[in-house]
Amino acid sequence: MAVPVPPAPHFSPRLTPHQVIIRPMVTEKGMHRANRHNAYTFEVVTAANKTDIRRAIEELFNVEVEKVAVQNRAGKMRRSRTRRTSTKAWKKAIVTLKPDFKINLF
């Protein structure tokens, strides 16, 4: 009987690690999460998936990633007088590192 083999992780060939990460989210909640839970928050490109984000963080910061959580943030409606527009939708990644590793953002 054949044993099923899981498919290999899919990497986006068009995204390099420097293109995946847009910026770290330096907020009060993010710093609390980093100090207490060793989890760091980044704004990432909307085309990136969890494996792209994991690979980018490991290559850029020389750390080992334990878990990646992703949130797709919807753009908010804004208005000015009679005009209605919306802000851009963006993607947020919360990256939890293994206990032995840290990222120095400052």
N, C-alpha and C positions, 0 to 999 in steps of 0.2 A: 504494500500500500504506500502510495506516494505521500510525502509530508509536504503540506503547503508552505511555500516560501513567501514571506511578505515582500512587497515591492520595495525597491531601493528608494531612498528619500529623493524627492524631486528638488533640484536646485535650478533657480532661474539663471540661464546662461547670460542674460543681458544685464544682470545686476552684480556689481562688484561690492565688496564690503563697505567701501567709502560711499557708495551710492545708496545703500540700504538705510543707514542711520542718518537722519536729518539733524537732530540735536537731542541732548539730554534734557529731560524735564526737571528743572531745579525749582521745586516748590516745597512748601512746608510739609505737605503730606508725603511727597516723594523722599525728602530727606529723613523723615521719621521711618518710612518703610525701608530705606537703605540702612539706617543704623540698627533698627530692631530686627528686621527680617532678611537682611542681605539681598534686598530686591531693588533693582534700579529701573527707572522709567525713562523711555526714549520715545521721541516722535520718529516714526519710520515712514518709508515710502508706501503708498497704498498698494502697490503691486507685489510687495514682499510677503512671503508666508513665514511660518514659524521656523522652518529649517533654514531659510535665508537669514533670518534675524539671529538665530543661534550661531550660525557660521560667522556672521559679521562681527558679533560681539566677541566671540572667541579669538578671532584673528586680530581685531583692532586693539583689544585690551589685554591679550594673553591671559585669559581666565578660562575656567570651565563652567559651563552653564548647566544648571540643574533643571530649570523649568522656564518655559516662555508662555506668557498669557498675552493675548492680543485683543484690543478693543477697537472697533470701527466707530469713530465719533462722527455723528451727523453734523452738517453745517446748520447754523442757527439763522432764522429769518431776522433781517434787520430792515428798518425803514427810515427814510429821511424825507420828510414832507410827503410828497405823493409817490415817491419811488420806493419799490420793494426789491430788496436784493437778499442774498444769503451769503454767509461766510463759507469757506471751503470745508468740505468733509476731509478728515484726516484719520490716521491710524496711530494708535498708541500701543507700545509693547512694554510689558512689565517682565523684566528678566530677573529670575532668581538664580543666584550663584551658589556653587557648592561652598560649604562652611569655611574652607581654607583660603578663599579668594576674596579680594576687595577691589573696588574701582575707586580711584581718587579723582573726583571731578574737579577739585580745586587745587 
